[in-house]
């Protein structure tokens, strides 16, 4: 099967699946200044953003297991997310306006992610501050875990959480990516 | 259970070849391909973990090819096809027109048996389960079909190499 036929047939399949309500997880990949990103959305909204170093194949397998095995490459559903991320990396966008599906996060981790949305562009908070804001001042380590396992990095800005001593701390996208994002936002 | 996308990547080309062999026309084959994978996507979450995915897809493709053929038959032919012009660019994609034409000239039973065995890679037992009849009958139909292809298709040494 040549590439044109493959592209045409896959696009037709994705459209038919969307029409019939069986496209449970649509995904695509996009290039970005922090490497290739995988974007995935359910019918409810964006459900996963993953960096290349997180192994896209493993991420899709996990989505198939946890959400639904009805996973297809279907860029159409991710057009708006792709556009807004592009604007963000161009320095033209300071917050995202996208429907988000938080089904991959529960309990305290979800509380942490909900708070992260309130940290504005160009601002940072320490892990301890986030723990307090999320209602468990002593759960500093758990905040670290919540950030490290954030299923929606960039859009839910876990890169804005840094160590109390001012150093950057870890990041699912790698320390260089976190450094790059914070430098970009501070400019 | 792997993401459905992997199933499309792994078996997409096989299903298209089977649909082409059974239906002849490229446009009809593409319709059958879409219907096959849409139907498979719907049923996928319920597929047993130990299922033979290849046989499962060929079974669906078989039904969809029959549906497409019936729909074609119901559609009245009003005007003839526009005349084909000879291509100056060689064969499009991996489509060997002579082979597909030779396949299309086979009787239904032989053509489907050849398609499911040589293109779909199914054992005769599985083919019998899909098309009805016995494994022996499927083996004979495939053997007769290949024998006929050897006499009608000039590059018949390639028949086994299609997969």
Contacts between the chains, C-beta under 8 A, distances in Angstrom:
chain1	res1	chain2	res2	distance
A	1	B	12	6.0
A	1	B	13	4.0
A	1	B	16	5.6
A	1	B	93	7.3
A	1	B	94	7.2
A	2	B	92	8.0
A	2	B	93	4.1
A	2	B	94	6.8
A	4	B	93	7.8
A	5	B	16	7.4
A	5	B	30	7.8
A	5	B	93	6.3
A	6	B	12	6.7
A	8	B	30	7.8
A	9	B	12	7.1
A	9	B	16	7.4
A	9	B	30	6.3
A	9	B	33	5.8
A	9	B	34	6.5
A	10	B	8	6.8
A	10	B	12	7.9
A	12	B	30	7.9
A	12	B	34	5.2
A	13	B	8	7.1
A	13	B	34	5.7
A	13	B	37	5.2
A	13	B	38	6.2
A	13	B	41	7.6
A	16	B	34	6.3
A	16	B	38	4.9
A	17	B	38	6.3
A	17	B	41	5.7
A	20	B	38	6.9
A	20	B	42	7.3
A	22	B	38	7.7
A	22	B	41	5.5
A	22	B	42	5.2
A	25	B	3	7.6
A	27	B	5	7.7
A	60	B	3	4.7
A	60	B	5	7.1
A	61	B	2	6.7
A	61	B	3	6.4
A	63	B	3	7.0
A	64	B	1	6.1
A	64	B	2	6.3
A	64	B	3	4.2
A	64	B	4	7.7
A	65	B	1	7.3
A	68	B	45	6.6
A	69	B	1	4.4
A	69	B	2	7.1
A	69	B	3	6.2
A	69	B	4	5.8
A	69	B	44	5.7
A	69	B	45	5.6
A	70	B	4	5.5
A	70	B	41	5.8
A	70	B	44	6.1
A	70	B	45	6.6
A	71	B	3	3.6
A	71	B	4	5.4
A	71	B	5	5.3
A	72	B	4	6.1
A	72	B	5	5.3
A	72	B	8	7.3
A	72	B	41	7.3
A	73	B	5	5.5
